[in-house]
């Protein structure tokens, strides 16, 4: 490998993010160690087109070079196991992980929960009037009384319409750009691609908020303001925290604290007291952060690669994974915060309560591990981490529904007592 080629700075795509710069020697060592795949896409300033690392290394080494790699021991043949034993071991592992997550998050075993039942109404035909009426909630005149609030598992459906609507607009921009190559279309393409999935995920949390006491206007304000405030606080955090030794995993600490700070600063009043409220408000801040961050990644990647196809690929990957990351993490933290503070202001006692800080630490861990350089095939790491986050979310939703039922009983008892006195 020549000194001139090795002195070049190379970047590589790790999941959804651009990592580097590294030298070709460092890149080759990462591949040899199994930390990166040979098919990972790389590019340099002098060669802005993204290509598989194996192709670049072969070109640099040349046909006459020694392309041998350190010898590896052949993997032993897998032991034959009883399929029932394999199934039992897998189920035991899942149960252990579930118990650990429930213990850390302070949730209980899910009761009556079924994803099939929950999303059974997603594709039912709905009229425009139904959708409009469904969205008009959260004002003093449109918030239902507590006795009418649903306490069973919700059946969301509107989020799919939002995803389809914004997704079609995004693909419209993609089609128009590919046909006319007009750069004026790129900002719209980036914005629609970056916002579609976070907004649809936020609408899902809007539907999970069964008290129906948060308006769409408030969510739009919180998503926009919370997104920019959390980004600003996070950037300050990166400057003062000195966590460069953690690499990309430092984002798990800095950005989760930044989003939490933005949530506390913006939503300070005691108006919202339910766990489901905190989950929705946290999801709004997370959606804003996710959308603005994705737009930034797409813009930067488009400039670095000088390729619209690479930018579009990044947008699609981040859109597919958006429900598993920032929106989910901040929703978890918001629900845990409201579980402790209820209708009071946030105090030091709130923040040091283990029912809150354990969920915050869990969100940080999931985020840090998400950004770790280890990248298996088909985004398996991200899918597993996202599944863990949503497992915790469903547990917090169950607690939120129970809180609403307790409030209904308290109101009914107070009403009965008042009627008895009169």
C-alpha positions in Angstrom: 0.0 0.0 0.0 1.7 3.2 -1.1 2.4 6.1 1.3 0.6 8.5 -1.0 -2.6 6.5 -0.9 -2.4 5.8 2.8 -2.1 9.6 3.5 -5.5 10.2 1.9 -8.3 10.6 4.3 -11.2 8.3 3.8 -14.8 8.3 5.1 -17.1 5.3 5.4 -20.8 4.8 5.9 -21.5 3.1 9.2 -25.2 2.4 9.2 -26.7 5.9 8.6 -23.7 8.0 9.5 -20.6 9.2 7.8 -17.6 8.1 9.9 -13.9 9.0 9.6 -11.5 10.3 8.5 -9.3 7.2 8.5 -6.3 6.1 6.5 -6.5 3.1 4.2 -4.2 1.3 6.5 -6.6 1.9 9.4 -9.5 1.0 7.2 -7.8 -2.3 6.2 -7.1 -3.1 9.9 -10.7 -2.5 10.9 -11.9 -4.9 8.2 -9.2 -7.5 9.1 -10.4 -7.3 12.8 -14.0 -7.8 11.8 -15.1 -4.4 13.0 -16.2 -3.4 9.5 -17.4 -5.4 6.5 -15.5 -5.6 3.3 -18.6 -4.3 1.5 -18.8 -1.1 3.6 -19.0 2.0 1.3 -16.0 4.4 1.4 -15.1 7.6 -0.3 -12.3 10.2 -0.1 -12.0 13.8 -1.0 -10.1 12.9 -4.2 -12.5 10.1 -5.0 -16.0 11.4 -3.9 -17.9 8.4 -5.4 -18.9 5.9 -2.7 -17.5 2.4 -3.5 -17.1 -0.9 -1.6 -14.0 -0.9 0.6 -12.8 -4.2 -1.0 -12.8 -2.7 -4.4 -10.8 0.3 -3.3 -8.2 -1.8 -1.4 -7.8 -4.1 -4.5 -7.2 -1.1 -6.7 -4.6 0.4 -4.3 -2.8 -2.9 -3.8 -2.7 -3.8 -7.5 -2.7 -7.2 -9.1 0.8 -8.1 -8.2 0.6 -7.2 -4.5 0.3 -9.6 -1.7 -3.4 -9.6 -0.9 -3.2 -12.2 1.8 -4.8 -11.5 5.1 -3.9 -12.9 8.5 -4.9 -16.6 8.6 -8.1 -17.5 10.4 -9.1 -20.7 12.0 -11.8 -22.5 10.2 -15.1 -22.4 12.2 -16.0 -25.7 13.7 -19.1 -27.4 12.4 -22.2 -26.4 14.4 -23.3 -28.8 17.1 -26.5 -30.5 16.4 -29.2 -29.6 18.9 -32.7 -30.6 19.5 -34.9 -27.9 17.8 -37.0 -27.9 21.0 -33.9 -27.2 23.1 -32.9 -24.3 20.7 -36.4 -22.9 21.0 -36.3 -23.2 24.8 -32.9 -21.5 25.0 -34.1 -18.6 22.7 -37.3 -18.1 24.8 -35.3 -18.2 28.0 -32.9 -15.5 26.6 -35.9 -13.4 25.6 -37.5 -13.8 29.0 -34.3 -12.8 30.8 -33.9 -9.7 28.6 -37.6 -8.8 29.2 -37.2 -9.1 32.9 -34.1 -7.0 32.9 -35.8 -4.2 30.9 -38.8 -4.3 33.1 -36.7 -4.1 36.2 -34.6 -1.2 34.9 -37.6 0.8 33.6 -39.9 0.0 36.5 -42.6 -1.5 34.4 -44.7 -4.7 34.7 -45.5 -7.6 32.5 -47.8 -6.6 29.6 -51.4 -7.6 30.1 -53.8 -8.0 27.2 -51.3 -6.6 24.8 -51.4 -7.6 21.1 -49.7 -5.8 18.2 -52.2 -7.4 15.8 -55.2 -6.1 17.7 -53.6 -2.7 18.4 -53.0 -2.0 14.7 -56.2 -3.9 13.4 -57.8 -0.6 12.4 -54.8 1.0 10.7 -56.0 0.2 7.1 -59.7 0.7 7.6 -61.3 3.2 5.3 -61.9 6.6 7.0 -63.5 9.7 5.7 -61.9 13.1 5.7 -64.4 14.3 8.2 -63.4 11.5 10.6 -59.8 12.5 10.3 -60.5 16.2 10.9 -62.6 15.5 13.9 -60.0 13.0 15.2 -57.3 15.8 15.2 -59.4 18.5 16.9 -58.6 17.7 20.5 -56.6 19.3 23.3 -58.5 22.6 23.7 -60.7 23.3 26.8 -63.8 22.6 24.7 -62.5 19.5 22.9 -60.7 17.6 25.7 -63.0 14.8 26.8 -63.9 14.5 30.5 -61.9 12.0 32.4 -64.8 9.6 32.8 -65.0 9.2 29.0 -61.3 8.6 28.4 -60.4 5.2 26.9 -58.4 3.0 29.3 -58.0 -0.1 27.1 -55.1 -0.5 24.7 -55.5 2.1 21.9 -55.9 1.2 18.3 -54.0 3.9 16.3 -54.6 4.4 12.6 -54.0 8.0 11.6 -50.2 7.7 11.7 -50.2 5.5 8.6 -52.1 8.2 6.7 -49.5 10.8 7.6 -46.7 8.5 6.6 -48.3 7.8 3.3 -49.1 11.5 2.6 -45.6 12.8 3.4 -43.9 9.8 1.8 -45.8 10.4 -1.5 -44.7 14.1 -1.4 -41.1 13.0 -0.8 -41.1 10.5 -3.7 -42.7 13.2 -5.9 -39.7 15.4 -5.2 -37.4 12.5 -6.0 -39.2 11.8 -9.3 -39.2 15.5 -10.3 -35.5 15.8 -9.5 -34.5 12.7 -11.5 -36.5 14.0 -14.4 -35.3 17.6 -14.5 -32.1 17.7 -12.3 -33.1 21.1 -11.0 -31.2 21.8 -7.8 -34.1 24.0 -6.5 -35.9 20.7 -5.8 -33.2 19.4 -3.4 -34.3 21.4 -0.3 -37.8 20.1 -0.6 -36.6 16.6 -1.2 -34.4 16.7 2.0 -37.1 18.3 4.2 -39.9 15.9 3.1 -37.6 12.9 3.5 -36.3 14.0 6.8 -39.7 14.9 8.4 -42.0 12.2 7.0 -41.1 9.3 9.4 -40.6 11.4 12.6 -43.9 13.2 12.1 -45.8 9.9 11.4 -44.2 8.4 14.6 -45.2 11.5 16.6 -48.8 11.1 15.3 -48.6 7.5 16.6 -47.8 8.8 20.1 -50.5 11.4 19.7 -53.0 8.5 19.3 -51.5 6.6 22.2 -52.3 9.7 24.4 -55.8 8.5 25.3 -56.6 11.6 27.6 -56.7 13.5 24.2 -55.6 16.7 26.1 -52.7 17.8 23.9 -53.5 19.8 20.8 -51.9 19.3 17.4 -50.9 23.0 17.5 -49.0 22.5 20.7 -47.2 19.5 19.3 -46.2 21.5 16.2 -44.8 24.2 18.4 -43.0 21.7 20.7 -41.6 19.7 17.8 -40.2 22.8 16.1 -39.0 24.7 19.2 -37.9 21.5 21.0 -35.9 20.3 18.0 -33.8 23.5 17.6 -33.4 24.0 21.4 -32.3 20.4 22.0 -29.8 20.7 19.0 -28.4 24.0 20.4 -28.0 22.5 23.9 -26.4 19.4 22.5 -23.9 21.4 20.5 -22.9 23.3 23.6 -22.6 20.0 25.4 -20.3 18.6 22.8 -18.0 21.7 23.3 -17.9 21.5 27.1 -18.2 17.8 27.9 -14.8 16.6 26.5 -16.2 13.2 25.6 -14.3 12.8 22.4 -12.6 9.6 23.8 -16.1 7.9 23.4 -16.2 8.6 19.7 -19.7 8.7 18.2 -21.1 7.0 21.3 -20.7 10.3 23.2 -24.0 11.3 21.5 -25.8 8.9 23.8 -24.9 11.1 26.7 -24.8 14.6 25.2 -27.9 14.4 23.0 -30.2 12.6 25.5 -29.4 15.2 28.1 -29.9 17.9 25.5 -33.4 16.7 24.6 -34.3 16.3 28.3 -33.2 19.8 29.0 -35.2 21.2 26.1 -38.3 19.3 27.3 -38.0 20.6 30.8 -37.3 24.2 29.7 -40.2 24.3 27.2 -42.9 22.4 29.1 -42.7 23.9 32.6 -46.4 24.2 33.6 -48.4 21.7 35.6 -51.2 21.5 33.0 -50.3 18.0 31.8 -50.1 15.4 34.6 -50.4 12.0 32.9 -47.6 9.6 32.0 -49.1 9.4 28.5 -48.8 13.3 28.3 -45.1 13.2 29.1 -44.6 10.4 26.6 -46.2 12.4 23.8 -44.4 15.7 24.7 -41.1 13.8 24.8 -41.8 12.3 21.5 -42.4 15.8 20.0 -39.0 17.0 21.1 -37.4 13.8 19.8 -39.2 14.1 16.5 -38.0 17.6 16.0 -34.4 16.6 16.9 -34.5 13.6 14.6 -36.0 15.5 11.6 -33.5 18.4 11.8 -30.6 16.0 12.3 -31.6 13.8 9.4 -31.9 16.9 7.1 -28.4 17.9 8.2 -27.0 14.4 7.5 -28.6 14.3 4.1 -27.4 17.8 3.1 -23.8 17.1 4.3 -23.7 13.7 2.6 -25.0 15.2 -0.7 -22.2 17.7 -0.6 -19.5 15.2 0.3 -20.5 12.6 -2.2 -21.7 14.9 -5.0 -24.3 12.2 -5.6 -28.1 12.5 -5.2 -28.5 8.7 -5.1 -26.2 8.5 -2.0 -28.2 11.3 -0.3 -31.5 9.6 -1.2 -30.2 6.3 0.2 -29.3 8.0 3.5 -32.7 9.6 3.7 -34.5 6.3 3.2 -32.4 4.4 5.7 -32.8 7.1 8.4 -36.6 7.3 7.6 -37.0 3.5 8.1 -35.1 3.6 11.4 -36.6 6.9 12.7 -39.3 5.2 14.8 -36.6 3.2 16.6 -34.3 6.0 17.7 -34.7 9.6 18.8 -38.5 9.7 19.0 -38.7 6.5 21.0 -35.8 7.4 23.3 -37.2 10.8 24.3 -40.7 9.4 24.6 -39.4 6.9 27.1 -37.6 9.7 29.1 -40.6 12.0 29.0 -43.0 9.2 30.2 -40.6 8.4 33.1 -40.2 12.1 34.0 -44.0 12.6 34.1 -44.4 9.3 36.1 -42.5 11.0 38.9 -43.4 14.6 38.6 -47.1 14.2 37.7 -48.7 17.7 37.8 -45.8 19.3 39.7 -42.7 21.2 38.5 -39.5 19.4 37.9 -37.2 19.5 41.0 -33.9 17.9 42.0 -35.9 15.2 43.8 -37.6 14.4 40.5 -34.3 14.0 38.7 -32.7 11.8 41.3 -35.7 9.5 41.6 -34.7 6.0 40.4 -38.0 5.7 38.5 -36.8 8.5 36.3 -33.0 8.3 36.1 -33.0 4.6 35.4 -35.0 5.1 32.2 -32.8 8.1 31.3 -29.7 5.9 31.7 -31.4 3.2 29.6 -32.1 5.7 26.8 -28.4 6.8 27.0 -27.2 3.2 26.8 -29.4 2.4 23.8 -28.2 5.5 22.0 -24.5 4.9 22.8 -24.7 1.3 21.6 -26.6 2.4 18.5 -23.6 4.6 17.6 -21.0 2.0 18.4 -18.9 1.1 15.4 -20.0 -2.6 15.4 -22.4 -3.0 12.4 -23.9 -6.4 11.6 -25.9 -7.1 8.5 -29.3 -5.7 7.7 -29.2 -3.2 10.6 -29.7 -6.0 13.1 -28.2 -4.0 15.9 -30.6 -1.1 15.3 -33.6 -3.3 15.0 -32.8 -5.1 18.3 -32.1 -1.8 20.1 -35.4 -0.3 18.7 -37.3 -3.4 19.8 -35.9 -3.0 23.4 -37.0 0.7 23.4 -40.5 -0.1 22.2 -40.8 -2.9 24.8 -40.2 -0.3 27.5 -42.6 2.1 25.8 -45.4 -0.4 25.8 -44.8 -1.0 29.5 -45.0 2.7 30.2 -48.1 3.0 28.1 -49.7 0.3 30.3 -48.7 2.3 33.4 -50.2 5.4 31.8 -53.5 3.7 31.1 -53.6 2.4 34.7 -53.0 5.9 35.9 -56.0 7.2 33.9 -58.2 4.4 35.4 -57.1 5.4 38.9 -58.0 9.0 38.1 -61.4 7.9 36.9 -62.0 6.0 40.1 -60.9 8.9 42.2 -63.2 11.3 40.3 -66.1 8.8 40.6 -65.6 8.4 44.3 -65.4 12.1 44.9 -68.6 12.6 42.8 -70.4 9.9 44.8 -69.2 11.4 48.1 -70.4 14.8 47.1 -73.8 13.4 46.1 -74.1 11.5 49.4 -73.5 14.7 51.4 -76.2 16.6 49.5 
